[in-house]
């Protein structure tokens, strides 16, 4: 199988022996070195962080904070700018609920967002916050001009996904960052479908906040994620989860917050998960992000070609501006039925449905079809797998076309 690197990623992910896994946009299988790092914690120094002076507790804290340091370098920021969460959704909610929005403030958001980057902002309408919703074009791409035109004196934040989880369309995050910077507006990016799939430097995109998952492109464990919060914006953000670990002093009448990022990480963290995420970042670095990005571009193009060559398929997004994700339907066939048959025939795992992005699904006109069938790739996938998928989909298409 074509996939050359010093790391044998397929050998590190045993489940790939039995399935063709094309659902990276939902979650990725976890390589053995990541699992091994977590097991090392459980077997050899399973203790809480920052809670004791004994050697195991010291080691646990050291490994936890070491992971934070490596993760921060990987995305181009300082360790204190990384706030651990359990997923991207929690990171976005920390921003939405931790900023002091007032009645009359406005937030700019595209209409193609995952629910996690839409509902938290929509929820703020009950406090009198206005949502300015920017419509994407037919390929699911946002025009920076439309965003700039929506900016007014009340605009406090621009938020966007980097890559649409429903369509795979890549958004102009650098241009939007410039608009936010020039207008002194806070800027948030949902990196759920780009982090770990391509190079991403949070400083270069001029973001104040970037929300990350651990269990998708990073190849890390489920239940992990983090928020990048820039040093210049952190004082605007209030902690929303108070308790153990967030304060340095408490009296019966008041309390004093810990330094950043501890003030945002209340309670016991997913210590093993964070250590695993640190190992996952090392794993990606050992492969090389250039290799990962080039491979994913090749597979995305191959997927699009395979699907588009079948007469009765409907394919979404522009081949020039999708990355890692290709969504489609077979004309007249429910998306879930296609996904089930792919699994039954060749153990091909794809996602089907609305993908927690109903506004995006309505935008591309696939709501009545039950959403879309979504294929998504990572470095562990091969050209041969895409060919098998294409051949199987062609068989399914002919069956329903007869």
C-alpha positions in Angstrom: 0.0 0.0 0.0 1.4 3.4 -1.0 2.3 5.5 2.0 6.1 6.0 2.5 7.5 7.4 5.7 10.0 6.3 8.4 6.9 5.6 10.6 4.8 2.6 9.6 1.6 4.3 10.6 -0.6 1.4 9.4 1.3 -1.1 11.6 0.7 1.4 14.5 -3.1 1.3 14.0 -4.2 -2.4 14.1 -7.8 -1.7 13.3 -6.8 -0.7 9.8 -6.2 -4.4 9.0 -10.0 -5.0 9.1 -11.6 -1.8 7.7 -11.1 1.0 5.2 -11.5 3.9 7.6 -12.7 7.1 5.8 -14.1 9.0 8.8 -11.2 11.1 10.0 -13.5 14.2 10.2 -15.4 12.5 13.1 -12.5 10.9 14.9 -9.2 9.2 14.0 -7.9 5.8 15.3 -5.2 6.2 17.9 -1.6 5.0 17.0 0.1 2.6 19.4 2.8 5.1 20.6 0.0 7.4 21.8 -1.7 4.5 23.6 1.6 3.4 25.0 2.3 6.9 26.5 -1.1 6.8 28.2 -0.6 3.3 29.5 2.8 4.3 30.9 1.0 6.9 33.0 -1.7 4.4 34.2 0.9 1.7 34.9 3.7 3.7 36.4 2.8 7.1 37.8 -1.0 7.3 38.0 -1.4 10.3 40.3 -2.9 13.8 40.1 -1.1 16.8 38.9 -0.1 19.7 41.1 -1.5 17.9 44.2 1.5 16.5 46.0 5.2 16.5 46.7 5.7 12.8 46.3 7.7 11.6 43.3 4.8 10.1 41.3 2.8 13.4 41.6 5.9 15.4 40.6 6.4 13.2 37.5 2.7 13.4 36.6 2.8 17.2 36.7 6.0 17.3 34.7 4.7 15.0 32.0 1.4 16.9 31.8 3.1 20.3 31.5 5.6 18.9 29.1 2.8 17.9 26.8 1.4 21.4 27.1 4.8 22.8 26.0 5.1 20.5 23.0 1.6 21.2 21.9 2.0 24.9 22.2 5.2 24.8 20.0 3.4 22.7 17.5 0.7 25.4 16.9 3.1 28.4 17.3 2.3 29.8 20.7 3.4 29.9 24.3 2.5 27.2 26.9 0.4 29.7 29.0 -1.7 30.3 25.8 -2.9 26.7 25.8 -6.0 25.9 27.9 -7.0 22.2 28.0 -10.6 21.2 27.3 -12.3 17.9 26.6 -13.0 18.8 22.9 -13.5 21.6 20.4 -17.0 22.3 21.6 -16.0 23.0 25.1 -13.2 25.3 23.9 -15.7 27.3 21.8 -18.2 27.5 24.7 -15.5 28.8 26.9 -15.0 31.8 24.5 -18.8 32.3 24.0 -19.6 32.2 27.7 -16.3 33.7 29.0 -16.4 37.0 27.1 -18.5 39.8 28.5 -20.9 40.3 25.6 -23.5 43.0 26.1 -26.9 43.8 24.7 -26.4 45.4 21.2 -23.1 43.7 20.5 -22.8 41.8 17.3 -21.0 38.6 16.2 -20.2 37.7 12.6 -20.6 34.0 11.8 -20.9 32.0 8.5 -23.9 29.9 7.7 -21.9 26.7 7.1 -20.6 26.2 10.6 -20.7 23.0 12.7 -23.3 23.4 15.4 -20.5 23.8 18.0 -19.5 27.0 16.3 -23.0 28.2 15.7 -25.3 27.3 18.7 -23.1 28.9 21.4 -23.3 32.2 19.5 -27.0 31.8 18.7 -27.6 31.2 22.4 -26.3 34.7 23.1 -29.3 36.2 21.3 -31.3 35.8 24.6 -28.9 38.4 26.1 -29.6 40.9 23.2 -26.5 40.0 21.2 -27.0 40.2 17.4 -25.8 37.5 15.0 -24.8 38.6 11.6 -24.9 35.5 9.5 -22.7 35.4 6.3 -23.9 33.2 3.5 -21.3 31.1 1.7 -21.3 30.6 -2.1 -22.5 27.5 -3.8 -19.3 25.7 -3.0 -19.4 26.6 0.7 -16.8 29.3 0.6 -17.0 32.6 2.5 -16.1 35.9 0.7 -14.0 38.2 2.9 -15.7 41.2 1.3 -19.0 40.0 2.8 -17.5 39.7 6.2 -15.9 43.2 6.0 -19.2 44.7 4.8 -20.9 43.3 7.9 -18.5 44.9 10.3 -19.9 47.9 12.2 -19.2 49.8 15.5 -21.0 47.1 17.5 -19.1 44.1 16.1 -17.1 42.4 18.8 -16.1 39.1 17.3 -15.7 37.3 14.0 -15.8 33.5 14.2 -15.3 31.0 11.4 -14.4 27.4 10.8 -11.1 26.8 9.0 -12.4 23.8 7.0 -16.1 23.0 6.8 -16.8 19.7 8.4 -19.8 19.2 6.1 -18.4 20.3 2.8 -14.6 20.3 3.1 -14.4 23.9 1.9 -11.3 25.8 3.0 -12.1 29.3 4.3 -9.9 32.4 3.9 -8.8 32.6 7.5 -5.8 34.8 6.9 -7.9 37.4 5.1 -10.5 37.3 7.9 -7.8 37.7 10.5 -6.6 40.8 8.8 -10.1 42.3 8.8 -10.5 41.5 12.5 -7.1 43.0 13.3 -7.6 46.2 11.3 -11.0 46.8 13.0 -9.8 45.8 16.5 -12.3 42.9 16.6 -11.8 39.6 18.4 -11.2 36.7 16.1 -12.0 33.0 16.7 -11.2 30.1 14.4 -12.6 26.6 14.7 -9.7 24.3 13.7 -11.4 21.0 14.2 -10.9 19.9 10.6 -7.5 21.4 9.9 -5.4 20.9 13.0 -3.1 18.0 12.5 -3.9 17.8 8.8 -1.9 20.8 7.8 0.5 23.3 9.2 -1.3 25.9 11.4 0.4 28.8 13.1 -2.1 30.6 15.4 0.0 33.8 15.3 0.2 34.1 11.6 -3.6 33.9 11.2 -3.9 36.8 13.7 -6.4 34.8 15.8 -7.3 35.7 19.4 -8.8 32.3 19.9 -8.5 29.0 18.1 -10.4 25.9 19.2 -8.7 22.5 18.7 -9.8 18.8 19.1 -7.3 16.2 20.1 -9.1 13.2 18.6 -9.2 14.2 14.9 -6.2 15.3 12.9 -3.9 15.2 15.8 -4.4 11.4 16.1 -4.8 11.9 19.8 -7.2 10.2 22.3 -10.9 11.1 22.5 -11.9 13.4 25.4 -9.0 15.8 24.6 -8.8 19.3 23.1 -7.6 22.8 23.9 -8.2 26.5 23.3 -5.5 28.7 22.1 -6.1 32.1 23.9 -3.7 34.8 22.9 -1.8 36.6 25.7 -3.2 39.9 24.7 -6.8 38.7 24.9 -6.7 36.4 27.9 -7.8 39.1 30.4 -11.0 39.6 28.4 -11.9 36.0 29.1 -13.5 34.9 32.3 -13.2 31.4 33.7 -16.5 29.5 33.5 -15.5 26.3 35.5 -14.5 27.4 39.0 -13.2 25.2 41.8 -10.2 23.2 42.6 -7.0 24.3 40.9 -8.4 27.7 39.7 -7.5 29.8 42.7 -4.5 30.6 44.9 -6.4 31.9 47.9 -9.9 31.8 49.3 -11.5 33.5 52.2 -15.2 33.4 53.3 -15.8 36.6 51.3 -13.6 36.4 48.2 -11.1 34.4 46.1 -8.1 35.1 44.0 -7.6 33.5 40.6 -4.6 31.3 39.7 -2.4 32.5 36.8 -3.3 31.5 33.3 -4.0 28.8 32.2 -4.7 27.2 35.5 -7.6 29.5 36.3 -9.4 28.0 33.3 -8.7 24.4 34.1 -10.9 23.6 37.1 -10.9 20.2 38.7 -8.8 17.1 37.7 -7.9 17.1 34.1 -7.8 14.2 31.6 -4.2 13.7 32.6 -3.6 10.5 30.6 -5.4 12.0 27.6 -3.2 15.2 27.6 -0.1 13.1 27.9 -1.3 11.0 25.0 -2.0 14.2 23.0 1.5 15.3 23.6 2.7 12.0 22.3 0.4 12.4 19.3 2.0 15.7 18.4 5.5 14.1 18.6 4.1 11.4 16.3 2.9 13.9 13.7 6.2 15.8 13.8 8.1 12.5 13.2 6.0 11.9 10.1 6.4 15.6 9.0 3.5 17.9 8.4 4.5 18.6 4.8 4.2 14.8 4.0 0.8 14.7 5.7 -0.5 17.7 3.9 0.7 16.6 0.5 -0.6 13.1 1.0 -4.0 14.4 2.1 -4.2 16.7 -0.9 -3.5 13.8 -3.2 -6.1 11.6 -1.6 -8.8 14.4 -1.5 -8.3 14.9 -5.3 -8.5 11.1 -5.9 -11.7 10.8 -3.9 -13.3 13.7 -5.7 -12.4 12.1 -9.1 -13.6 8.7 -8.2 -17.0 10.0 -6.9 -17.4 12.6 -9.7 -16.8 9.9 -12.4 -20.0 8.1 -11.4 -23.0 9.3 -13.4 -25.8 9.4 -10.7 -23.8 11.0 -7.9 -24.1 14.5 -6.5 -20.9 15.9 -5.2 -20.5 19.0 -3.1 -17.8 21.6 -2.9 -15.2 22.8 -5.4 -12.3 20.4 -6.3 -10.0 23.4 -6.2 -10.9 24.3 -2.6 -11.7 21.3 -0.6 -9.3 19.5 1.7 -9.5 16.2 3.5 -13.3 15.9 3.1 -15.5 15.0 0.1 -19.2 14.9 0.6 -21.7 13.4 -1.9 -25.0 11.6 -2.5 -26.3 9.1 -4.9 -29.3 10.7 -6.6 -32.5 9.6 -5.0 -30.9 7.4 -2.3 -30.8 8.1 1.4 -27.3 8.9 2.7 -27.5 6.4 5.5 -28.4 3.6 3.1 -25.3 4.3 1.1 -23.1 4.3 4.2 -24.6 1.0 5.5 -24.0 -0.7 2.2 -20.4 0.4 1.9 -19.8 -1.0 5.3 -21.6 -4.3 4.6 -19.9 -4.9 1.2 -16.3 -3.9 1.9 -16.0 -2.7 5.6 -15.7 0.9 4.4 -16.4 3.3 7.2 -17.9 6.7 6.1 -20.1 9.1 7.9 -23.7 9.9 6.8 -26.3 12.4 7.9 -26.3 16.1 8.8 -22.8 16.1 10.4 -24.0 18.4 13.2 -24.1 21.1 10.6 -27.8 21.4 9.6 -27.5 25.0 8.3 -24.7 23.9 6.0 -26.6 20.9 4.8 -29.6 23.1 4.0 -27.3 25.5 2.2 -26.1 22.9 -0.2 -29.6 21.5 -0.7 -29.1 18.0 0.7 -31.4 18.2 3.7 -34.2 16.2 2.1 -31.7 13.4 1.2 -31.0 12.9 4.9 -27.8 14.9 4.6 -24.8 13.6 2.8 -22.4 10.7 2.7 -19.0 12.2 3.9 -15.6 10.7 3.2 -12.6 12.0 5.0 -9.0 11.0 5.1 -5.7 11.2 7.0 -2.1 10.1 6.4 -2.9 6.4 7.2 -5.2 6.2 4.2 -3.9 4.9 0.8 -4.6 5.4 -2.9 -5.5 1.7 -3.1 -8.2 2.2 -0.4 -9.7 5.1 -2.4 -9.7 2.9 -5.5 -11.6 0.1 -3.6 -14.0 2.7 -2.3 -14.6 4.0 -5.8 -15.2 0.5 -7.3 -17.6 -0.3 -4.5 -19.5 3.0 -4.8 -19.8 2.3 -8.6 -21.4 -1.0 -7.9 -23.9 0.6 -5.4 -24.7 3.3 -7.9 -25.4 0.8 -10.7 -27.7 -1.2 -8.4 -29.8 1.9 -7.6 -29.6 3.2 -11.2 -31.1 0.0 -12.7 
